[in-house]
């Protein structure tokens, strides 16, 4: 069974708006390495739709992009992508698959079938999966910014405090810090 790792950009005040992070070669290289380590991507419908509207064009070369960003796009194109949605069933982007039905069962089956692990990148879906005790590790890229707005990490709440064990912290040249935690036993 592979691990389910939640990874997302977050500001110091908890904002997970994708436009608030530092989008440079260093952060893209970090997420490319992270994606390379895993066997599949997992998103909610909203994140999938945001990604499918841009990244395939970058991968094809239809959008001018620096090498690190193009590398991310090309690798993302090839990576299996799983989407949780109750309102959409058609996911035409290359290597995209729908997870329907019971959330716990569908995601547990994905973890069981993906020994290299699954990388989760959707804030709202993460809160739902954390409430089901399905997330094993967290790799947050914390940006040195205060956004002053939302959406925020876990804004829908959890049933109880989640205790985590710090595995590593790695500062990047741009001032962001990678925090790697796992669920405390």
N, C-alpha and C positions, 0 to 999 in steps of 0.2 A: 504494500500500500504506500502510495506517495503522500507527501505532506501537502497541505493546503496553506500557502503563504499569502498573506494579505500585504500588498505593497502599494503605496500611494505617495504622491507629493502632498506635503502639508506645511502650512505656515506656522509660526510660533503661536498664533492664536487659534490654531485648529482648522483654518480654512482649507478646504480641499478643491477649490475652484481651479481647474486645470490652467487657467490663465495667470494665476498668481505665483507659480513657481518660476525658478530660473531655468529657462529652456536653452541650455547651451550644450556644446559637444560633450562636456564632462557628465552632465546629468543623463544625456541620451546614451552615452557609453555605459553608465551604471545600469540603466534599465535594459540595455541590449544584453549585457552580461547576465543579468538576472533572468531575462527571458531565455537565454541560451541554456541556463542551468535547469530550467523546468521543462516538463513534457507537454504542457498545454496552458492556455490562457482561459480565464473565466471572468465573464462580465455580466452585468445586468443589461437590459435592453437599451436604456438611455446611453450608457457608456459605449455599447456596441455601435449604436447609430452615430454617435459623435466620431468614433474611430473610423467607421466604414465610409464616412463622407469625405475623408481626407487621405488616410494612409495608403490605400490602394493606388491612388494617383501619384503619390510620392514614389512608391515602389516601381511603378511603370515608367517613371521619369517624366511624367506630365507636369510635375511641379518642381521648380528649381529648389534644391535643398543641399545643404552641406553634406559631406561624406558620412559623418556620424549619424545624421538624421536619415539619410538614404539607407544606410546599413540597417538601422532599426526597422525601417519600413519593409525592406526586402525580407528580413528574417521574420517579421510579423506576418507577412503575406503567407509564408510557408508553415507557420506554426498552427497547430490545431486550436481553434477558438470555440469555446462553448458559451452559450448565451441562455440565461434564465429569463423567461418572459411568459406572462400569462395573456398578453395581448397581441403578440406577433408570433408567427410560426415559420415564416420564410426568411432565411438568412443566406443570401446569395454570395456573400464575400467568400473567397477561396478558403476551404478548410473550416468552414463555420458549421456548428451543430447546435441544435436546440435541446435544452434540458426542460422537459415539461413534466407535469404531474407533481408529486410530492417532493418538495425542495430537499429535505433531509436525505431521502432515498436517492434522488438523482445526483446530488453532489457527492454522497458517499460512494456511489457506484463509479463516478468519475475518478475520485481519489484512488479507489481500489484498482482501477484499470490503468492508472498512470503512475508507474513506479518512480519516474523522475520528478514527480510532483506537479502541482497545479498552482499557477500564479493568478491570484485574484486581484483585480484592479478597479473595483466599483465600490464606492462608499456606502450606498444604501444597501446593496447586496451583502456587504461585509457585516453590517449590523445584524441583518437577518441570520446570516450564517454563524455569527458569534453567539447569538441567542440560542442556536442549536448546538453549540460546542463543537463546531466543525473546523474552526481555524486553528492551525497548529503553530504557525510562526507569523511574525510581523516584521516587515522591513520598510520602515518609514523613511522617506527622504525629507528631512525637516529643513525648510528654507529660512534664511535669516530675514524674514519679512513679517510684518503684522498687517493683515489684510483689512481687518475691521468689518468684515462682512462674511456671509456664508456662501455656499453650504459648508457646514463644519463636520468634522469627524464625529461619528456616532451621535448625530443630533437627534436621532430617533430613540436613543437610549438603549441601555442594557438592563437586564433584570437584576444584576448585581455587579459589583466591581470585579474586573478581570485582573488577576495578579499575573505579572509577567516576569520572566528572568532575562536580564540583559546578557546577550551573547557577545555583542561587539558594538562599538561605535567608531565610525570612520569619518573624519572630516574631509571635505572636498575643498579644492582650491577656491571655488566660488563662494565659500562660506556656509554651504549646506552641510548637513551631517546625516550620515546613514546610521540609523538605529535599528539593530537587529535583535529582536526579542523572541522568546518562545513562551508558551503557556507554562506557568509555574506548576509544579506537581503538588 
